[in-house]
Amino acid sequence: MFFHRKELMYDVKVQGADPRFGEMLLEQFGGATGELSAALTYWTQSFHVEDPAIRDMLHDIALEEFSHLEMVGRMIEQHTEKSDARDAAYKSTLFAVRGVGPHLVDSKGQAWTSAYVNEGGNVVRDLRADIAAEAGARQTYEALIKLSPDEGSKKALTFLLTREISHTNMFMKALESLGKLTDPNFGYVKPDETVDLYFNLSKDGQLDARGPWNSEPAFKYVNDPTPQGSVPVEVKNPDDERRTARAAE
């Protein structure tokens, strides 16, 4: 069961309403990198996890993301309800049609979709996806902080950005506890003999860079890769224009 406390996780005190910035904030309410997407992703992932400790972590982080969603919603609310509906800035936003406050859309009015929920039924796969998701959210918050019109919004957004970094570290520690932080493989299927090959397929002489991603001992560098397969058999399409033309003769 769920309980809700009316106090916000962190204060949201907008000092100057800006409906255009409120529209930008919708990205983190109903957008792909938003808090609803994160909360439902981690909550759904938790049902697939057998490790009770990692499941508990996902529960805690999912519920924190719902708290973040509430903060973003309140921020949008303050940026819109305090605006003059007759003002040109307000009229230029989707709030002029939808009304004040948050809506389940992104900054361009695209409706939230469950396609944003990223879960795959494997704890290693999911934790790696979660790290990428937190990076995307952190980058969005950084962009919003740069555009923030007031210190109150900036403080709340900085808190939210900071928590994305915290979650990233938690997911990394969870992967480390599984021995999968630096091991790229997971699951039951063993890779074939090409697993440690690096193919130099983008060639431009001296611009072919070398680094730990393509050097011994982790990788064998193949400077001039050659095809290992044969030419595929030409497909026979009964509706091909050449066939229908010959059949008509």
N, C-alpha and C positions, 0 to 999 in steps of 0.2 A: 504494500500500500504506500501511498505518497502523502506527505504533509507539505504544506507551504507556509513559510514565514513571511510576513508582510514587509519586514525590513529588507532592503536591498543588500546584496553581497558587498557592494561598494557604492558610495554616494554618487549620484548623478545630479549635478547642479549646473544646468545650462545657463550661461550668463547673457547670452544674446541670441534670440531665436533667428534661425536661418533655414527656411523651408527647403532651399536648394541643397543645403548640407544634410538636412533630414532625409531628403531623397537619396543621397549618396549612402547614408547609413543603412538604408534598406538592403544593401548588399550583404550586410552581416545579420540581417533578420531573415530574409527569405531568399538569399542567394546561395550559390553553390558552395562557397567557403564560409557560409554563415553559421551562427550558433545553433539553429534548429537542425541543420544538416549534421553538425558534429554530435549533438546530443543524441539524435536518433541513430546515428551510425554506431556510436560506442555502446548504446543501450542494446541495440540489436546484436552486435558482436558478442555481448556478454552471454547470450543464450547458447553460443557455440563453444564456450570455453570450459574445459574440464578442470583446469587448475583453479581452485577456489580463491587463491590470493589474487591472481590476475583478474578473475571475474569481479572480485570486490573492487579492485582498482578501476575497472571499466565502469562499474556502477557509480563510484564516487565522481569520476571525471564527467560522466554523462550528466549527472545531476548538477555538477558545477556549470556545465555548458548551458543547461536550462536556466540557471541563475544569470549567466551572461546574456542569454536571450532576453530575459526580463530587463536587464540594464539597458541593452540596446533599444528595446521597445520603449522604455521610459525616456530615453534620450531623443528618439524620434518624436515621441509625444510632445516633449517640451519644445522641440524645434518647430513644431507645426501648430500646436494649439495656441501659442503665444504670438503667432503671426497674423497679420491683417489679411483676411481673405480677399480684400480688394486690392492688395498690393500686387504689382506686376510679377515680383519674384515668386509669390505663392501661386499665382495663376499659371506660371510657367511649369509647375510641377504636377505630378499625377495626383497630388493631394487635393487639387482643385476639383477633381472628378470623384475621387474615392473617399475624400474626407480626411480629417486629421488623424494622427497616430500611425502606428505601424500596420502594415498589410503583408500578407504572405507572397510578396513579390520581391524581385531584386531592384536595383537602382534604375533599370530600364523598363520596369513593369512586367517582366517575365515571371510567370507564376512559379512558385516553388514546386518541385517535383520529387517524388521518392527516388528518382534516378540519382539524386545527390547522396543517397545513403549508400556508403561504400562498405560492403561486408561480403566476406567470401567463405566463411565456415572453417577457416584455418587460422589459428591464433598468430602464427608467425606472419602469414600473409597480411592479416588484418593490422597487426601492430606496425608493420612497415608502411602500410597505406596510411595509418594514423599519423605517423611522423610526417609524411608528405602533406597530409591535410592540415596539420598544425602549421607547417611552413607556409602554406597558401593563406591561411587565416592571418598569420603574423604579418605577411607582406601586405595584405589588404588593410590591416589596421595601421601599418606604417604609412600607407598612402593617405588614409583618412586623417591621421594625425597631422600630416603636412598640410592638409587642406582645412583643418579645424579652425572655425572662426572665433572660438572663445576658449579661455583657459579651463573652464569647467568641463567642457567636452573633451579637451585634450587630456586632462587628468584621468578621466574615466577610460578613455581609449588606451592610454598608456598602461593602466592596470590590466585591461583586457589583453593587450599585446604581451605583457609580461607573463600572464598566465598561459598563453600559448607556448611560450618558451618552457615554462615549468612542465606542461603536459608532454612536450617533446622529450624532455629529460626523463620523465617517468616511463614513457613508452620505450625509450632506449634502455633504461635499466631493466625493464621487464624482458626485453629481448635478450639482454645480457644474462639474465637469470636462466634463460632457456638455452644458452650457449649459441644464440643465433644473431648476435649483434654484428659480427664480422663474417659469419659463414653465410654465403649467398644462397646455399641450397636448403630446401626443406621438403617435406613430404616423403613418399616411399619410392619414387622412381629415381634410379641412379642415372646421372648424366653420361653421355657417351664420351669418346676419346677427344672430342673437339672442345671440351669444357675449358681448357687452358690455352686455347689458340686465340691470337689477336690478328685479325686480317687487316692489312693496310689497304683499304679499298678506296680511300680518298687520297690520291697521290699527286704531289706537287713538289717533287725534289726536296729542297732544303726545308720546306714548310711541314714535312712529315715529322711531327713532334713525338718525342719519346718521354715516358714517365713511368711511375709505378703501375699505371693501368695497362701497360703493354710491355713490361720488362720482366726479365728473369728475377727471381725464381717463380713468381706467380703466373707468368704468361710466356708462351713461346711466340715470338714475333714472326709472322709470315709476311715478308716484304712484297712478294709477288704471288698472290693467291691465284690458283687456277681452279676452274670448275671441276667438281668431283662427281657431278651427275651427267646424264646423257641428255640429248635433245628430246623433249617430250613429243609423244605421238600426236599428230594433228587431230584436233577434235572433229568429229563428224556431226555437224548440225543439220538436221533434216530441213530446217527452215532457212538455211543459208541461201542468199539470193542466187549464187552460182548454181546450186543444185536445182532450185525451182525453175531456173531458166532452162537448164538442160532437160528437165523432165517435161517441159512444155514443148520442146522441139519434136 
